[in-house]
Amino acid sequence: MPRGQNLDRARQPREERARLLGVKLLGPGEAAQSFWVRGEKPVVEAFRRLPAEERGKVVKAGLEALGYLRGEERREP
């Protein structure tokens, strides 16, 4: 048998692999991306400690509060 041909049979389904790793698969319309955040140290550390789903909620709430999701941009003097 050629090398790697049986991997599809040996590999567990994505859902099972995610469960074993303790992660949740992305749902429809969700995206994940890594990026750097710059801010005050206690704020950044608190953000980093949040679970991924909570971080997404925090980002969305912040963007809505600042008007960025409606196409507005509030600029502070």
N, C-alpha and C positions, 0 to 999 in steps of 0.2 A: 504494500500500500504506500503511495507517495506520502512524503512527509507533510503533516498538517491536514491531511484529507479527512480525518475523523474528528477534527476540532468542533465542528457544528454539533455533533452528537454528544461530545463530552462537556461542552460549555453550558452553563446554566442560563436560564432566561434572564433578560435584563432586570426584570422586576426582582427576581430572587437575588441576583448579584448586588443590586442596590440595597435591598433589605439587609443582606449580610454585612455590607459596608456601613450601614446606618445612615444612608442618604435617601432622599426622596427624588424620584424622577420628575423632570420638568413637565408641567401640564400644558395643555393646548394654549398657545399664545404667550407662553412664558419664555424668557431668555435668560441666560447667565453669561456674565462677562467679568473678567478681572480688571481692576484699575486701581490707581493710587488715589488716596484721599488725603487732602492736606487741611489741617485745622488744629485747634487747640488740643493738646495731648489728652486731657481727660475725656474730651468729646470723641476723639478718634478711637480711644481705647474702649469706651462704652459701646460705640458703633461696632467695633470689631468683635466684641463679646456676644453680640446679638446673633441668633440663628439666621440663616440666609433668608428665610421667608420674612422675618421681622425687619431685616435690613431693607428689603424691597419695599415694605410698607412705609418705613421711615423716609426713604428716598422719594417715594410717591407723594407722601404728605408734605414734605419740604418743597418739592417742585410745584405742587398745587398752591401752597401758601405763598410762594414767591411769584406765582402767575406764569411760570414757564410752560406749563402744560396747556394753557389757553393761548399761547403765543405772545403773551405780554412779557416784558422784561422790566423789573423794578431795579433801578440803579440807585445806589446810595451815593450821596455827594462826597 
